[in-house]
Amino acid sequence: MRCPFCGFEETQVKDSRPTEDNSSIRRRRFCPACGSRFTTFEHVQLREIIVIKKDGSRTAFDRDKLYRSIAIAVRKRPIEKEQVELIVNSIQRQLEVSGDDEISTVQIGEMVMNALSSLDPVAYVRFASVYREFREPKDFKAFIATLDEVANTDFSDVGEKE
C-alpha cells in the first residue's frame, strides 16, 4: 500500500481488526520512509455496481464518495466515524444484494436519507439540503415542517441560539 503522505510503496501493517459489523477489515499502517501512520479498510466487493446519475451518465459505484458525502453531513455532530462506516457498509451491502447491476443516484440518496433520519436530525437536514437542492431558506423551513408533521419530532430549536 502506497503511503498517502510521501508516496513510498512499502508501508507496514501494524494492526488489523474487523469492523463492528464484520463486513470489512480495518488496518493501521506505518510508513518507514516518513514515519506517518494511516488507516485503510479492506471490503468485499461482490460485483461491479454502476450508478446512473441525474444527467443520465453512468459511473462505477464509489464507496469513498458515499462515505465523504455522509461525513460532510455529520461534520461537527456527535457521531463517530464508525457509525458512518456502518451506514456506508449497510448501503453497499443493500446495493450488492439487490440484484441490480445499475442503480440511480436517487435510490442511493433515499437510502442515505433513511439512515440519517434515524441517526441525527441535523445531519439528515444537511444531507437533504444538498440532495434535494434547497435554494432558499424557505426550502429548509418547508422540509422541516414536513418532518414535524410526519415524525412528530420537534426541530423548532434547531439552529436557534440559547
PyMOL commands that set and color helices and strands:
alter all, ss='L'
color gray80, all
select helices_A, chain A and resi 63-74+81-97+105-119+121-131+137-151
alter helices_A, ss='H'
color red, helices_A
select strands_A, chain A and resi 12-18+24-30+37-43+50-52+58-60+102-104
alter strands_A, ss='S'
color yellow, strands_A
deselect
rebuild
show_as cartoon
